[in-house]
Amino acid sequence: MPISSPFQSPKPTPETASGNPGFNGEATPPLTRSNPRLLIVDDVADNRTVLARRFQRRNFEIVEADGGIEALELIDSSSYDAVLLDVMMPGLELPRRIRLH
């Protein structure tokens, strides 16, 4: 008989997931509300691509910006649930200006 740990949650089975509407057997069930919007800001395109793929698999709506000016324009024109910002990117003025919005 396998030993159960209080730090591990059992994987859902079709029997235990039957009460979960929309469960499709994947590790992460789809979100039932509108998908959260995430703005990814990084001056390195490969970094944005990797991050976007990871969050898209988790049903986030992704918008990308390659710099601070573009990010601020996007924030002015739309709303986001979160902004993922490269803190090593040139122009550290951006985090302060985002907070002002």
C-alpha positions as CSV (number, residue, x, y, z in Angstrom):
1,M,0.0,0.0,0.0
2,P,1.6,3.4,-1.0
3,I,2.3,5.9,1.7
4,S,0.4,9.2,1.3
5,S,2.1,12.5,2.1
6,P,0.1,15.5,3.4
7,F,2.2,17.6,1.0
8,Q,1.0,15.8,-2.1
9,S,-2.5,16.1,-3.5
10,P,-3.9,13.2,-5.4
11,K,-4.3,13.5,-9.2
12,P,-7.9,13.8,-10.1
13,T,-9.5,10.8,-11.8
14,P,-12.7,10.9,-13.9
15,E,-14.6,9.8,-10.9
16,T,-13.3,12.6,-8.6
17,A,-13.4,15.2,-11.4
18,S,-17.0,14.5,-12.3
19,G,-18.2,17.3,-10.0
20,N,-15.8,19.7,-11.8
21,P,-17.5,21.2,-14.8
22,G,-15.2,21.7,-17.7
23,F,-12.6,19.3,-16.4
24,N,-10.9,17.7,-19.4
25,G,-8.4,15.4,-17.7
26,E,-5.4,17.8,-18.1
27,A,-3.3,18.8,-15.1
28,T,-4.8,22.3,-15.0
29,P,-8.5,22.6,-15.6
30,P,-9.6,25.5,-17.8
31,L,-10.6,28.7,-16.1
32,T,-14.3,29.2,-15.8
33,R,-14.2,33.0,-15.7
34,S,-12.8,35.2,-18.4
35,N,-9.1,34.5,-18.9
36,P,-6.7,36.9,-17.0
37,R,-4.8,39.4,-19.2
38,L,-1.1,39.5,-18.7
39,L,1.3,42.1,-20.2
40,I,4.8,40.7,-20.7
41,V,7.4,43.4,-21.0
42,D,11.0,42.4,-22.0
43,D,13.4,43.7,-24.6
44,V,14.5,40.2,-25.5
45,A,12.1,38.5,-27.9
46,D,13.0,35.0,-26.9
47,N,12.3,35.7,-23.3
48,R,8.8,37.0,-24.2
49,T,8.1,34.0,-26.4
50,V,9.1,31.5,-23.6
51,L,7.0,33.3,-21.0
52,A,4.0,33.8,-23.3
53,R,3.9,30.0,-24.1
54,R,4.0,29.1,-20.5
55,F,1.2,31.4,-19.5
56,Q,-0.9,30.6,-22.6
57,R,-0.9,27.0,-21.5
58,R,-2.5,28.2,-18.3
59,N,-5.2,30.1,-20.3
60,F,-3.9,33.6,-19.9
61,E,-4.5,36.1,-22.6
62,I,-1.0,37.5,-23.5
63,V,0.0,40.9,-24.7
64,E,3.7,41.6,-25.3
65,A,5.7,44.8,-25.3
66,D,9.4,45.1,-26.2
67,G,10.1,48.2,-24.1
68,G,8.8,50.7,-21.6
69,I,7.3,53.2,-23.9
70,E,5.2,50.5,-25.7
71,A,4.2,49.0,-22.3
72,L,2.9,52.4,-21.1
73,E,1.0,53.0,-24.3
74,L,-0.6,49.5,-23.9
75,I,-1.4,50.2,-20.2
76,D,-3.0,53.5,-21.1
77,S,-5.2,51.9,-23.8
78,S,-6.3,48.7,-22.0
79,S,-6.4,47.0,-18.6
80,Y,-4.4,44.0,-17.4
81,D,-4.6,41.7,-14.5
82,A,-0.8,41.6,-14.1
83,V,2.3,43.0,-15.7
84,L,5.4,40.8,-15.9
85,L,8.4,43.1,-16.2
86,D,12.0,42.4,-16.9
87,V,13.7,44.4,-14.1
88,M,17.1,44.3,-15.9
89,M,15.7,46.0,-18.9
90,P,17.0,49.5,-19.5
91,G,14.8,52.3,-18.2
92,L,14.0,51.4,-14.6
93,E,11.6,54.4,-14.6
94,L,8.9,52.0,-15.9
95,P,7.9,50.3,-12.6
96,R,7.2,53.6,-10.9
97,R,5.2,54.9,-13.8
98,I,3.1,51.7,-13.9
99,R,2.3,52.1,-10.3
100,L,1.0,55.6,-11.0
101,H,-1.6,54.1,-13.4
